[in-house]
Amino acid sequence: MCLSCGCGEANNDHGNSANITAQDLQRAAQAADISPQQAAENVRSGIQSAESR
């Protein structure tokens, strides 16, 4: 889905490349040689860490 807004449209950035899509997550996972699931978990962990500061 558009991971930014949760619309359920996997790779629709709604005309704004700042929105995060499943394709973006896939590319990031490939760059790090990890699964998309692991990349998503890492993003979640990073956000939680940043919020606790």
PDB file of all heavy atoms in Angstrom:
ATOM      1  N   MET A   1       0.845  -1.178   0.000  1.00  0.00           N
ATOM      2  CA  MET A   1       0.000   0.000   0.000  1.00  0.00           C
ATOM      3  C   MET A   1       0.877   1.223   0.000  1.00  0.00           C
ATOM      4  O   MET A   1       2.065   1.151   0.239  1.00  0.00           O
ATOM      5  CB  MET A   1      -0.918  -0.016   1.212  1.00  0.00           C
ATOM      6  CG  MET A   1      -0.236   0.311   2.532  1.00  0.00           C
ATOM      7  SD  MET A   1      -1.345   0.126   3.908  1.00  0.00           S
ATOM      8  CE  MET A   1      -0.527  -1.202   4.731  1.00  0.00           C
ATOM      9  N   CYS A   2       0.320   2.351  -0.261  1.00  0.00           N
ATOM     10  CA  CYS A   2       1.049   3.592  -0.038  1.00  0.00           C
ATOM     11  C   CYS A   2       1.314   3.584   1.462  1.00  0.00           C
ATOM     12  O   CYS A   2       0.403   3.723   2.265  1.00  0.00           O
ATOM     13  CB  CYS A   2       0.211   4.809  -0.449  1.00  0.00           C
ATOM     14  SG  CYS A   2       0.924   6.375   0.083  1.00  0.00           S
ATOM     15  N   LEU A   3       2.527   3.325   1.813  1.00  0.00           N
ATOM     16  CA  LEU A   3       2.850   3.126   3.223  1.00  0.00           C
ATOM     17  C   LEU A   3       2.718   4.398   4.046  1.00  0.00           C
ATOM     18  O   LEU A   3       2.616   4.338   5.258  1.00  0.00           O
ATOM     19  CB  LEU A   3       4.261   2.548   3.339  1.00  0.00           C
ATOM     20  CG  LEU A   3       4.473   1.243   2.563  1.00  0.00           C
ATOM     21  CD1 LEU A   3       5.931   0.824   2.638  1.00  0.00           C
ATOM     22  CD2 LEU A   3       3.566   0.149   3.060  1.00  0.00           C
ATOM     23  N   SER A   4       2.705   5.530   3.375  1.00  0.00           N
ATOM     24  CA  SER A   4       2.575   6.790   4.092  1.00  0.00           C
ATOM     25  C   SER A   4       1.157   7.020   4.585  1.00  0.00           C
ATOM     26  O   SER A   4       0.950   7.455   5.711  1.00  0.00           O
ATOM     27  CB  SER A   4       2.983   7.960   3.192  1.00  0.00           C
ATOM     28  OG  SER A   4       4.305   7.798   2.740  1.00  0.00           O
ATOM     29  N   CYS A   5       0.153   6.749   3.729  1.00  0.00           N
ATOM     30  CA  CYS A   5      -1.220   7.091   4.108  1.00  0.00           C
ATOM     31  C   CYS A   5      -2.091   5.882   4.427  1.00  0.00           C
ATOM     32  O   CYS A   5      -3.158   6.038   4.992  1.00  0.00           O
ATOM     33  CB  CYS A   5      -1.884   7.926   3.022  1.00  0.00           C
ATOM     34  SG  CYS A   5      -2.375   7.022   1.554  1.00  0.00           S
ATOM     35  N   GLY A   6      -1.656   4.687   4.037  1.00  0.00           N
ATOM     36  CA  GLY A   6      -2.430   3.493   4.347  1.00  0.00           C
ATOM     37  C   GLY A   6      -3.629   3.274   3.451  1.00  0.00           C
ATOM     38  O   GLY A   6      -4.571   2.585   3.827  1.00  0.00           O
ATOM     39  N   CYS A   7      -3.627   3.826   2.245  1.00  0.00           N
ATOM     40  CA  CYS A   7      -4.767   3.737   1.338  1.00  0.00           C
ATOM     41  C   CYS A   7      -4.995   2.330   0.793  1.00  0.00           C
ATOM     42  O   CYS A   7      -6.069   2.042   0.293  1.00  0.00           O
ATOM     43  CB  CYS A   7      -4.590   4.710   0.173  1.00  0.00           C
ATOM     44  SG  CYS A   7      -3.225   4.253  -0.923  1.00  0.00           S
ATOM     45  N   GLY A   8      -3.998   1.485   0.847  1.00  0.00           N
ATOM     46  CA  GLY A   8      -4.135   0.131   0.322  1.00  0.00           C
ATOM     47  C   GLY A   8      -3.695  -0.015  -1.121  1.00  0.00           C
ATOM     48  O   GLY A   8      -3.793  -1.093  -1.683  1.00  0.00           O
ATOM     49  N   GLU A   9      -3.224   1.042  -1.742  1.00  0.00           N
ATOM     50  CA  GLU A   9      -2.745   0.990  -3.122  1.00  0.00           C
ATOM     51  C   GLU A   9      -1.225   0.855  -3.104  1.00  0.00           C
ATOM     52  O   GLU A   9      -0.505   1.831  -2.920  1.00  0.00           O
ATOM     53  CB  GLU A   9      -3.183   2.237  -3.878  1.00  0.00           C
ATOM     54  CG  GLU A   9      -4.697   2.348  -3.987  1.00  0.00           C
ATOM     55  CD  GLU A   9      -5.139   3.570  -4.746  1.00  0.00           C
ATOM     56  OE1 GLU A   9      -4.447   3.972  -5.697  1.00  0.00           O
ATOM     57  OE2 GLU A   9      -6.184   4.130  -4.361  1.00  0.00           O
ATOM     58  N   ALA A  10      -0.755  -0.355  -3.338  1.00  0.00           N
ATOM     59  CA  ALA A  10       0.637  -0.732  -3.094  1.00  0.00           C
ATOM     60  C   ALA A  10       1.694   0.218  -3.626  1.00  0.00           C
ATOM     61  O   ALA A  10       2.659   0.513  -2.932  1.00  0.00           O
ATOM     62  CB  ALA A  10       0.900  -2.133  -3.644  1.00  0.00           C
ATOM     63  N   ASN A  11       1.562   0.675  -4.832  1.00  0.00           N
ATOM     64  CA  ASN A  11       2.624   1.488  -5.410  1.00  0.00           C
ATOM     65  C   ASN A  11       2.117   2.809  -5.956  1.00  0.00           C
ATOM     66  O   ASN A  11       2.687   3.366  -6.878  1.00  0.00           O
ATOM     67  CB  ASN A  11       3.373   0.697  -6.476  1.00  0.00           C
ATOM     68  CG  ASN A  11       4.247  -0.353  -5.842  1.00  0.00           C
ATOM     69  OD1 ASN A  11       5.098  -0.049  -5.010  1.00  0.00           O
ATOM     70  ND2 ASN A  11       4.025  -1.597  -6.188  1.00  0.00           N
ATOM     71  N   ASN A  12       1.065   3.337  -5.371  1.00  0.00           N
ATOM     72  CA  ASN A  12       0.528   4.627  -5.785  1.00  0.00           C
ATOM     73  C   ASN A  12       1.079   5.694  -4.844  1.00  0.00           C
ATOM     74  O   ASN A  12       0.723   5.730  -3.671  1.00  0.00           O
ATOM     75  CB  ASN A  12      -1.004   4.609  -5.723  1.00  0.00           C
ATOM     76  CG  ASN A  12      -1.624   5.884  -6.203  1.00  0.00           C
ATOM     77  OD1 ASN A  12      -0.940   6.863  -6.474  1.00  0.00           O
ATOM     78  ND2 ASN A  12      -2.939   5.886  -6.308  1.00  0.00           N
ATOM     79  N   ASP A  13       1.951   6.539  -5.383  1.00  0.00           N
ATOM     80  CA  ASP A  13       2.502   7.600  -4.530  1.00  0.00           C
ATOM     81  C   ASP A  13       1.651   8.869  -4.577  1.00  0.00           C
ATOM     82  O   ASP A  13       2.037   9.911  -4.072  1.00  0.00           O
ATOM     83  CB  ASP A  13       3.956   7.902  -4.884  1.00  0.00           C
ATOM     84  CG  ASP A  13       4.140   8.540  -6.247  1.00  0.00           C
ATOM     85  OD1 ASP A  13       3.139   8.857  -6.928  1.00  0.00           O
ATOM     86  OD2 ASP A  13       5.309   8.742  -6.647  1.00  0.00           O
ATOM     87  N   HIS A  14       0.480   8.758  -5.203  1.00  0.00           N
ATOM     88  CA  HIS A  14      -0.482   9.867  -5.277  1.00  0.00           C
ATOM     89  C   HIS A  14       0.128  11.112  -5.907  1.00  0.00           C
ATOM     90  O   HIS A  14      -0.211  12.232  -5.544  1.00  0.00           O
ATOM     91  CB  HIS A  14      -1.063  10.184  -3.895  1.00  0.00           C
ATOM     92  CG  HIS A  14      -1.651   8.994  -3.224  1.00  0.00           C
ATOM     93  ND1 HIS A  14      -2.813   8.381  -3.665  1.00  0.00           N
ATOM     94  CD2 HIS A  14      -1.232   8.268  -2.149  1.00  0.00           C
ATOM     95  CE1 HIS A  14      -3.082   7.349  -2.890  1.00  0.00           C
ATOM     96  NE2 HIS A  14      -2.134   7.253  -1.967  1.00  0.00           N
ATOM     97  N   GLY A  15       1.064  10.891  -6.828  1.00  0.00           N
ATOM     98  CA  GLY A  15       1.685  12.011  -7.521  1.00  0.00           C
ATOM     99  C   GLY A  15       2.736  12.748  -6.717  1.00  0.00           C
ATOM    100  O   GLY A  15       3.209  13.804  -7.124  1.00  0.00           O
ATOM    101  N   ASN A  16       3.118  12.183  -5.587  1.00  0.00           N
ATOM    102  CA  ASN A  16       4.106  12.837  -4.729  1.00  0.00           C
ATOM    103  C   ASN A  16       5.159  11.813  -4.344  1.00  0.00           C
ATOM    104  O   ASN A  16       4.902  10.906  -3.551  1.00  0.00           O
ATOM    105  CB  ASN A  16       3.420  13.405  -3.482  1.00  0.00           C
ATOM    106  CG  ASN A  16       4.366  14.197  -2.616  1.00  0.00           C
ATOM    107  OD1 ASN A  16       5.578  14.068  -2.699  1.00  0.00           O
ATOM    108  ND2 ASN A  16       3.795  15.030  -1.766  1.00  0.00           N
ATOM    109  N   SER A  17       6.345  11.951  -4.898  1.00  0.00           N
ATOM    110  CA  SER A  17       7.404  10.968  -4.655  1.00  0.00           C
ATOM    111  C   SER A  17       7.874  10.941  -3.205  1.00  0.00           C
ATOM    112  O   SER A  17       8.619  10.040  -2.812  1.00  0.00           O
ATOM    113  CB  SER A  17       8.592  11.222  -5.585  1.00  0.00           C
ATOM    114  OG  SER A  17       9.165  12.491  -5.317  1.00  0.00           O
ATOM    115  N   ALA A  18       7.426  11.875  -2.387  1.00  0.00           N
ATOM    116  CA  ALA A  18       7.775  11.861  -0.965  1.00  0.00           C
ATOM    117  C   ALA A  18       7.006  10.782  -0.212  1.00  0.00           C
ATOM    118  O   ALA A  18       7.426  10.379   0.873  1.00  0.00           O
ATOM    119  CB  ALA A  18       7.523  13.220  -0.326  1.00  0.00           C
ATOM    120  N   ASN A  19       5.876  10.322  -0.774  1.00  0.00           N
ATOM    121  CA  ASN A  19       5.129   9.228  -0.150  1.00  0.00           C
ATOM    122  C   ASN A  19       5.897   7.927  -0.318  1.00  0.00           C
ATOM    123  O   ASN A  19       6.494   7.679  -1.360  1.00  0.00           O
ATOM    124  CB  ASN A  19       3.734   9.093  -0.778  1.00  0.00           C
ATOM    125  CG  ASN A  19       2.805  10.178  -0.328  1.00  0.00           C
ATOM    126  OD1 ASN A  19       2.779  10.541   0.838  1.00  0.00           O
ATOM    127  ND2 ASN A  19       2.032  10.717  -1.252  1.00  0.00           N
ATOM    128  N   ILE A  20       5.885   7.099   0.681  1.00  0.00           N
ATOM    129  CA  ILE A  20       6.612   5.826   0.671  1.00  0.00           C
ATOM    130  C   ILE A  20       5.698   4.740   0.120  1.00  0.00           C
ATOM    131  O   ILE A  20       4.574   4.569   0.589  1.00  0.00           O
ATOM    132  CB  ILE A  20       7.081   5.466   2.091  1.00  0.00           C
ATOM    133  CG1 ILE A  20       7.982   6.561   2.641  1.00  0.00           C
ATOM    134  CG2 ILE A  20       7.799   4.113   2.079  1.00  0.00           C
ATOM    135  CD1 ILE A  20       8.228   6.445   4.130  1.00  0.00           C
ATOM    136  N   THR A  21       6.204   3.994  -0.859  1.00  0.00           N
ATOM    137  CA  THR A  21       5.435   2.908  -1.459  1.00  0.00           C
ATOM    138  C   THR A  21       6.091   1.567  -1.156  1.00  0.00           C
ATOM    139  O   THR A  21       7.238   1.501  -0.694  1.00  0.00           O
ATOM    140  CB  THR A  21       5.340   3.071  -2.983  1.00  0.00           C
ATOM    141  OG1 THR A  21       6.653   2.954  -3.541  1.00  0.00           O
ATOM    142  CG2 THR A  21       4.724   4.404  -3.374  1.00  0.00           C
ATOM    143  N   ALA A  22       5.365   0.509  -1.461  1.00  0.00           N
ATOM    144  CA  ALA A  22       5.916  -0.839  -1.293  1.00  0.00           C
ATOM    145  C   ALA A  22       7.144  -1.019  -2.175  1.00  0.00           C
ATOM    146  O   ALA A  22       8.101  -1.704  -1.793  1.00  0.00           O
ATOM    147  CB  ALA A  22       4.855  -1.880  -1.616  1.00  0.00           C
ATOM    148  N   GLN A  23       7.136  -0.390  -3.342  1.00  0.00           N
ATOM    149  CA  GLN A  23       8.294  -0.467  -4.234  1.00  0.00           C
ATOM    150  C   GLN A  23       9.514   0.198  -3.593  1.00  0.00           C
ATOM    151  O   GLN A  23      10.633  -0.304  -3.700  1.00  0.00           O
ATOM    152  CB  GLN A  23       7.965   0.184  -5.570  1.00  0.00           C
ATOM    153  CG  GLN A  23       9.038  -0.006  -6.611  1.00  0.00           C
ATOM    154  CD  GLN A  23       8.629   0.571  -7.958  1.00  0.00           C
ATOM    155  OE1 GLN A  23       7.720   1.389  -8.052  1.00  0.00           O
ATOM    156  NE2 GLN A  23       9.301   0.142  -8.999  1.00  0.00           N
ATOM    157  N   ASP A  24       9.314   1.308  -2.919  1.00  0.00           N
ATOM    158  CA  ASP A  24      10.416   1.970  -2.204  1.00  0.00           C
ATOM    159  C   ASP A  24      10.992   1.048  -1.134  1.00  0.00           C
ATOM    160  O   ASP A  24      12.212   0.941  -0.970  1.00  0.00           O
ATOM    161  CB  ASP A  24       9.941   3.262  -1.539  1.00  0.00           C
ATOM    162  CG  ASP A  24       9.496   4.321  -2.525  1.00  0.00           C
ATOM    163  OD1 ASP A  24      10.077   4.413  -3.623  1.00  0.00           O
ATOM    164  OD2 ASP A  24       8.562   5.066  -2.173  1.00  0.00           O
ATOM    165  N   LEU A  25      10.103   0.402  -0.400  1.00  0.00           N
ATOM    166  CA  LEU A  25      10.541  -0.511   0.653  1.00  0.00           C
ATOM    167  C   LEU A  25      11.322  -1.681   0.062  1.00  0.00           C
ATOM    168  O   LEU A  25      12.350  -2.088   0.596  1.00  0.00           O
ATOM    169  CB  LEU A  25       9.343  -1.012   1.457  1.00  0.00           C
ATOM    170  CG  LEU A  25       9.672  -1.873   2.662  1.00  0.00           C
ATOM    171  CD1 LEU A  25      10.459  -1.088   3.702  1.00  0.00           C
ATOM    172  CD2 LEU A  25       8.409  -2.436   3.267  1.00  0.00           C
ATOM    173  N   GLN A  26      10.846  -2.200  -1.065  1.00  0.00           N
ATOM    174  CA  GLN A  26      11.524  -3.308  -1.738  1.00  0.00           C
ATOM    175  C   GLN A  26      12.931  -2.900  -2.169  1.00  0.00           C
ATOM    176  O   GLN A  26      13.888  -3.630  -1.961  1.00  0.00           O
ATOM    177  CB  GLN A  26      10.714  -3.767  -2.958  1.00  0.00           C
ATOM    178  CG  GLN A  26      11.344  -4.897  -3.732  1.00  0.00           C
ATOM    179  CD  GLN A  26      11.410  -6.193  -2.957  1.00  0.00           C
ATOM    180  OE1 GLN A  26      10.510  -6.512  -2.205  1.00  0.00           O
ATOM    181  NE2 GLN A  26      12.482  -6.928  -3.120  1.00  0.00           N
ATOM    182  N   ARG A  27      13.059  -1.718  -2.749  1.00  0.00           N
ATOM    183  CA  ARG A  27      14.384  -1.238  -3.184  1.00  0.00           C
ATOM    184  C   ARG A  27      15.315  -1.047  -1.991  1.00  0.00           C
ATOM    185  O   ARG A  27      16.501  -1.384  -2.055  1.00  0.00           O
ATOM    186  CB  ARG A  27      14.249   0.062  -3.973  1.00  0.00           C
ATOM    187  CG  ARG A  27      13.769  -0.138  -5.381  1.00  0.00           C
ATOM    188  CD  ARG A  27      13.975   1.114  -6.222  1.00  0.00           C
ATOM    189  NE  ARG A  27      13.290   2.279  -5.639  1.00  0.00           N
ATOM    190  CZ  ARG A  27      12.174   2.796  -6.097  1.00  0.00           C
ATOM    191  NH1 ARG A  27      11.581   2.276  -7.142  1.00  0.00           N
ATOM    192  NH2 ARG A  27      11.639   3.851  -5.516  1.00  0.00           N
ATOM    193  N   ALA A  28      14.794  -0.521  -0.900  1.00  0.00           N
ATOM    194  CA  ALA A  28      15.622  -0.325   0.294  1.00  0.00           C
ATOM    195  C   ALA A  28      16.082  -1.667   0.854  1.00  0.00           C
ATOM    196  O   ALA A  28      17.231  -1.812   1.273  1.00  0.00           O
ATOM    197  CB  ALA A  28      14.848   0.455   1.351  1.00  0.00           C
ATOM    198  N   ALA A  29      15.179  -2.648   0.845  1.00  0.00           N
ATOM    199  CA  ALA A  29      15.532  -3.982   1.336  1.00  0.00           C
ATOM    200  C   ALA A  29      16.617  -4.602   0.458  1.00  0.00           C
ATOM    201  O   ALA A  29      17.575  -5.191   0.970  1.00  0.00           O
ATOM    202  CB  ALA A  29      14.295  -4.873   1.364  1.00  0.00           C
ATOM    203  N   GLN A  30      16.470  -4.465  -0.840  1.00  0.00           N
ATOM    204  CA  GLN A  30      17.487  -5.001  -1.748  1.00  0.00           C
ATOM    205  C   GLN A  30      18.832  -4.335  -1.524  1.00  0.00           C
ATOM    206  O   GLN A  30      19.871  -4.994  -1.537  1.00  0.00           O
ATOM    207  CB  GLN A  30      17.050  -4.839  -3.204  1.00  0.00           C
ATOM    208  CG  GLN A  30      15.935  -5.770  -3.599  1.00  0.00           C
ATOM    209  CD  GLN A  30      15.419  -5.504  -5.002  1.00  0.00           C
ATOM    210  OE1 GLN A  30      15.627  -4.426  -5.574  1.00  0.00           O
ATOM    211  NE2 GLN A  30      14.718  -6.479  -5.545  1.00  0.00           N
ATOM    212  N   ALA A  31      18.833  -3.033  -1.302  1.00  0.00           N
ATOM    213  CA  ALA A  31      20.079  -2.301  -1.072  1.00  0.00           C
ATOM    214  C   ALA A  31      20.795  -2.793   0.181  1.00  0.00           C
ATOM    215  O   ALA A  31      22.023  -2.811   0.236  1.00  0.00           O
ATOM    216  CB  ALA A  31      19.799  -0.803  -0.969  1.00  0.00           C
ATOM    217  N   ALA A  32      20.023  -3.198   1.175  1.00  0.00           N
ATOM    218  CA  ALA A  32      20.593  -3.663   2.443  1.00  0.00           C
ATOM    219  C   ALA A  32      20.746  -5.184   2.481  1.00  0.00           C
ATOM    220  O   ALA A  32      21.195  -5.726   3.488  1.00  0.00           O
ATOM    221  CB  ALA A  32      19.717  -3.206   3.601  1.00  0.00           C
ATOM    222  N   ASP A  33      20.331  -5.857   1.400  1.00  0.00           N
ATOM    223  CA  ASP A  33      20.385  -7.320   1.316  1.00  0.00           C
ATOM    224  C   ASP A  33      19.608  -7.982   2.456  1.00  0.00           C
ATOM    225  O   ASP A  33      20.100  -8.876   3.136  1.00  0.00           O
ATOM    226  CB  ASP A  33      21.839  -7.807   1.283  1.00  0.00           C
ATOM    227  CG  ASP A  33      21.946  -9.247   0.790  1.00  0.00           C
ATOM    228  OD1 ASP A  33      21.079  -9.696   0.005  1.00  0.00           O
ATOM    229  OD2 ASP A  33      22.909  -9.942   1.202  1.00  0.00           O
ATOM    230  N   ILE A  34      18.400  -7.450   2.686  1.00  0.00           N
ATOM    231  CA  ILE A  34      17.493  -7.996   3.687  1.00  0.00           C
ATOM    232  C   ILE A  34      16.107  -8.133   3.067  1.00  0.00           C
ATOM    233  O   ILE A  34      15.863  -7.624   1.969  1.00  0.00           O
ATOM    234  CB  ILE A  34      17.423  -7.103   4.953  1.00  0.00           C
ATOM    235  CG1 ILE A  34      16.956  -5.681   4.601  1.00  0.00           C
ATOM    236  CG2 ILE A  34      18.764  -7.081   5.675  1.00  0.00           C
ATOM    237  CD1 ILE A  34      16.781  -4.758   5.800  1.00  0.00           C
ATOM    238  N   SER A  35      15.209  -8.780   3.769  1.00  0.00           N
ATOM    239  CA  SER A  35      13.845  -8.934   3.267  1.00  0.00           C
ATOM    240  C   SER A  35      13.067  -7.632   3.453  1.00  0.00           C
ATOM    241  O   SER A  35      13.396  -6.828   4.340  1.00  0.00           O
ATOM    242  CB  SER A  35      13.129 -10.053   4.018  1.00  0.00           C
ATOM    243  OG  SER A  35      12.853  -9.656   5.350  1.00  0.00           O
ATOM    244  N   PRO A  36      12.030  -7.415   2.646  1.00  0.00           N
ATOM    245  CA  PRO A  36      11.183  -6.253   2.864  1.00  0.00           C
ATOM    246  C   PRO A  36      10.578  -6.239   4.273  1.00  0.00           C
ATOM    247  O   PRO A  36      10.440  -5.181   4.885  1.00  0.00           O
ATOM    248  CB  PRO A  36      10.097  -6.379   1.798  1.00  0.00           C
ATOM    249  CG  PRO A  36      10.745  -7.165   0.719  1.00  0.00           C
ATOM    250  CD  PRO A  36      11.649  -8.132   1.437  1.00  0.00           C
ATOM    251  N   GLN A  37      10.241  -7.408   4.787  1.00  0.00           N
ATOM    252  CA  GLN A  37       9.697  -7.499   6.146  1.00  0.00           C
ATOM    253  C   GLN A  37      10.713  -6.982   7.166  1.00  0.00           C
ATOM    254  O   GLN A  37      10.370  -6.214   8.068  1.00  0.00           O
ATOM    255  CB  GLN A  37       9.309  -8.944   6.471  1.00  0.00           C
ATOM    256  CG  GLN A  37       8.804  -9.144   7.881  1.00  0.00           C
ATOM    257  CD  GLN A  37       7.465  -8.479   8.130  1.00  0.00           C
ATOM    258  OE1 GLN A  37       6.675  -8.305   7.213  1.00  0.00           O
ATOM    259  NE2 GLN A  37       7.209  -8.101   9.366  1.00  0.00           N
ATOM    260  N   GLN A  38      11.967  -7.386   7.016  1.00  0.00           N
ATOM    261  CA  GLN A  38      13.004  -6.919   7.940  1.00  0.00           C
ATOM    262  C   GLN A  38      13.214  -5.418   7.804  1.00  0.00           C
ATOM    263  O   GLN A  38      13.385  -4.714   8.801  1.00  0.00           O
ATOM    264  CB  GLN A  38      14.324  -7.658   7.710  1.00  0.00           C
ATOM    265  CG  GLN A  38      15.408  -7.290   8.714  1.00  0.00           C
ATOM    266  CD  GLN A  38      15.043  -7.644  10.147  1.00  0.00           C
ATOM    267  OE1 GLN A  38      14.733  -8.784  10.437  1.00  0.00           O
ATOM    268  NE2 GLN A  38      15.058  -6.653  11.034  1.00  0.00           N
ATOM    269  N   ALA A  39      13.186  -4.928   6.569  1.00  0.00           N
ATOM    270  CA  ALA A  39      13.330  -3.484   6.361  1.00  0.00           C
ATOM    271  C   ALA A  39      12.200  -2.729   7.059  1.00  0.00           C
ATOM    272  O   ALA A  39      12.445  -1.716   7.718  1.00  0.00           O
ATOM    273  CB  ALA A  39      13.347  -3.163   4.868  1.00  0.00           C
ATOM    274  N   ALA A  40      10.971  -3.228   6.939  1.00  0.00           N
ATOM    275  CA  ALA A  40       9.828  -2.586   7.589  1.00  0.00           C
ATOM    276  C   ALA A  40       9.990  -2.613   9.106  1.00  0.00           C
ATOM    277  O   ALA A  40       9.706  -1.617   9.789  1.00  0.00           O
ATOM    278  CB  ALA A  40       8.531  -3.271   7.173  1.00  0.00           C
ATOM    279  N   GLU A  41      10.450  -3.731   9.639  1.00  0.00           N
ATOM    280  CA  GLU A  41      10.671  -3.832  11.082  1.00  0.00           C
ATOM    281  C   GLU A  41      11.759  -2.859  11.531  1.00  0.00           C
ATOM    282  O   GLU A  41      11.642  -2.242  12.593  1.00  0.00           O
ATOM    283  CB  GLU A  41      11.028  -5.262  11.458  1.00  0.00           C
ATOM    284  CG  GLU A  41       9.859  -6.219  11.317  1.00  0.00           C
ATOM    285  CD  GLU A  41      10.242  -7.681  11.528  1.00  0.00           C
ATOM    286  OE1 GLU A  41      11.337  -7.964  12.057  1.00  0.00           O
ATOM    287  OE2 GLU A  41       9.426  -8.543  11.139  1.00  0.00           O
ATOM    288  N   ASN A  42      12.795  -2.703  10.711  1.00  0.00           N
ATOM    289  CA  ASN A  42      13.870  -1.776  11.045  1.00  0.00           C
ATOM    290  C   ASN A  42      13.373  -0.332  11.044  1.00  0.00           C
ATOM    291  O   ASN A  42      13.761   0.467  11.910  1.00  0.00           O
ATOM    292  CB  ASN A  42      15.032  -1.934  10.070  1.00  0.00           C
ATOM    293  CG  ASN A  42      15.750  -3.257  10.233  1.00  0.00           C
ATOM    294  OD1 ASN A  42      15.576  -3.977  11.211  1.00  0.00           O
ATOM    295  ND2 ASN A  42      16.532  -3.612   9.223  1.00  0.00           N
ATOM    296  N   VAL A  43      12.503  -0.003  10.087  1.00  0.00           N
ATOM    297  CA  VAL A  43      11.925   1.343  10.044  1.00  0.00           C
ATOM    298  C   VAL A  43      11.101   1.577  11.299  1.00  0.00           C
ATOM    299  O   VAL A  43      11.229   2.615  11.959  1.00  0.00           O
ATOM    300  CB  VAL A  43      11.070   1.532   8.773  1.00  0.00           C
ATOM    301  CG1 VAL A  43      10.253   2.808   8.851  1.00  0.00           C
ATOM    302  CG2 VAL A  43      11.948   1.536   7.531  1.00  0.00           C
ATOM    303  N   ARG A  44      10.260   0.623  11.634  1.00  0.00           N
ATOM    304  CA  ARG A  44       9.426   0.760  12.834  1.00  0.00           C
ATOM    305  C   ARG A  44      10.291   0.954  14.082  1.00  0.00           C
ATOM    306  O   ARG A  44      10.032   1.825  14.911  1.00  0.00           O
ATOM    307  CB  ARG A  44       8.533  -0.453  13.020  1.00  0.00           C
ATOM    308  CG  ARG A  44       7.773  -0.412  14.336  1.00  0.00           C
ATOM    309  CD  ARG A  44       6.903  -1.590  14.493  1.00  0.00           C
ATOM    310  NE  ARG A  44       5.603  -1.177  13.979  1.00  0.00           N
ATOM    311  CZ  ARG A  44       4.510  -1.875  14.094  1.00  0.00           C
ATOM    312  NH1 ARG A  44       4.543  -3.042  14.647  1.00  0.00           N
ATOM    313  NH2 ARG A  44       3.381  -1.417  13.651  1.00  0.00           N
ATOM    314  N   SER A  45      11.325   0.150  14.209  1.00  0.00           N
ATOM    315  CA  SER A  45      12.217   0.252  15.363  1.00  0.00           C
ATOM    316  C   SER A  45      12.901   1.610  15.403  1.00  0.00           C
ATOM    317  O   SER A  45      13.025   2.225  16.464  1.00  0.00           O
ATOM    318  CB  SER A  45      13.252  -0.872  15.301  1.00  0.00           C
ATOM    319  OG  SER A  45      14.182  -0.763  16.338  1.00  0.00           O
ATOM    320  N   GLY A  46      13.336   2.090  14.244  1.00  0.00           N
ATOM    321  CA  GLY A  46      13.994   3.393  14.177  1.00  0.00           C
ATOM    322  C   GLY A  46      13.068   4.519  14.574  1.00  0.00           C
ATOM    323  O   GLY A  46      13.479   5.458  15.261  1.00  0.00           O
ATOM    324  N   ILE A  47      11.818   4.436  14.149  1.00  0.00           N
ATOM    325  CA  ILE A  47      10.839   5.468  14.503  1.00  0.00           C
ATOM    326  C   ILE A  47      10.580   5.456  15.998  1.00  0.00           C
ATOM    327  O   ILE A  47      10.543   6.498  16.644  1.00  0.00           O
ATOM    328  CB  ILE A  47       9.533   5.268  13.709  1.00  0.00           C
ATOM    329  CG1 ILE A  47       9.775   5.586  12.244  1.00  0.00           C
ATOM    330  CG2 ILE A  47       8.418   6.123  14.273  1.00  0.00           C
ATOM    331  CD1 ILE A  47       8.667   5.151  11.328  1.00  0.00           C
ATOM    332  N   GLN A  48      10.412   4.265  16.573  1.00  0.00           N
ATOM    333  CA  GLN A  48      10.166   4.161  18.014  1.00  0.00           C
ATOM    334  C   GLN A  48      11.345   4.717  18.794  1.00  0.00           C
ATOM    335  O   GLN A  48      11.174   5.405  19.791  1.00  0.00           O
ATOM    336  CB  GLN A  48       9.892   2.714  18.399  1.00  0.00           C
ATOM    337  CG  GLN A  48       8.548   2.224  17.920  1.00  0.00           C
ATOM    338  CD  GLN A  48       8.343   0.745  18.183  1.00  0.00           C
ATOM    339  OE1 GLN A  48       9.294  -0.030  18.332  1.00  0.00           O
ATOM    340  NE2 GLN A  48       7.095   0.327  18.230  1.00  0.00           N
ATOM    341  N   SER A  49      12.546   4.438  18.331  1.00  0.00           N
ATOM    342  CA  SER A  49      13.741   4.939  18.999  1.00  0.00           C
ATOM    343  C   SER A  49      13.807   6.458  18.930  1.00  0.00           C
ATOM    344  O   SER A  49      14.118   7.129  19.918  1.00  0.00           O
ATOM    345  CB  SER A  49      14.978   4.328  18.352  1.00  0.00           C
ATOM    346  OG  SER A  49      16.153   4.827  18.940  1.00  0.00           O
ATOM    347  N   ALA A  50      13.493   7.012  17.761  1.00  0.00           N
ATOM    348  CA  ALA A  50      13.526   8.462  17.590  1.00  0.00           C
ATOM    349  C   ALA A  50      12.465   9.149  18.448  1.00  0.00           C
ATOM    350  O   ALA A  50      12.703  10.235  18.980  1.00  0.00           O
ATOM    351  CB  ALA A  50      13.344   8.823  16.118  1.00  0.00           C
ATOM    352  N   GLU A  51      11.314   8.531  18.583  1.00  0.00           N
ATOM    353  CA  GLU A  51      10.227   9.122  19.371  1.00  0.00           C
ATOM    354  C   GLU A  51      10.518   9.123  20.862  1.00  0.00           C
ATOM    355  O   GLU A  51      10.012   9.949  21.598  1.00  0.00           O
ATOM    356  CB  GLU A  51       8.918   8.373  19.117  1.00  0.00           C
ATOM    357  CG  GLU A  51       8.331   8.651  17.755  1.00  0.00           C
ATOM    358  CD  GLU A  51       7.080   7.853  17.472  1.00  0.00           C
ATOM    359  OE1 GLU A  51       6.811   6.848  18.171  1.00  0.00           O
ATOM    360  OE2 GLU A  51       6.356   8.233  16.538  1.00  0.00           O
ATOM    361  N   SER A  52      11.346   8.189  21.305  1.00  0.00           N
ATOM    362  CA  SER A  52      11.631   8.097  22.730  1.00  0.00           C
ATOM    363  C   SER A  52      12.723   9.061  23.185  1.00  0.00           C
ATOM    364  O   SER A  52      13.022   9.149  24.371  1.00  0.00           O
ATOM    365  CB  SER A  52      12.008   6.656  23.106  1.00  0.00           C
ATOM    366  OG  SER A  52      13.255   6.301  22.521  1.00  0.00           O
ATOM    367  N   ARG A  53      13.297   9.771  22.264  1.00  0.00           N
ATOM    368  CA  ARG A  53      14.380  10.722  22.615  1.00  0.00           C
ATOM    369  C   ARG A  53      13.830  12.039  23.028  1.00  0.00           C
ATOM    370  O   ARG A  53      12.873  12.550  22.740  1.00  0.00           O
ATOM    371  CB  ARG A  53      15.321  10.912  21.442  1.00  0.00           C
ATOM    372  CG  ARG A  53      16.118   9.672  21.168  1.00  0.00           C
ATOM    373  CD  ARG A  53      17.070   9.911  20.046  1.00  0.00           C
ATOM    374  NE  ARG A  53      17.620   8.601  19.682  1.00  0.00           N
ATOM    375  CZ  ARG A  53      18.298   8.386  18.610  1.00  0.00           C
ATOM    376  NH1 ARG A  53      18.519   9.352  17.764  1.00  0.00           N
ATOM    377  NH2 ARG A  53      18.778   7.208  18.346  1.00  0.00           N
TER     378      ARG A  53
END
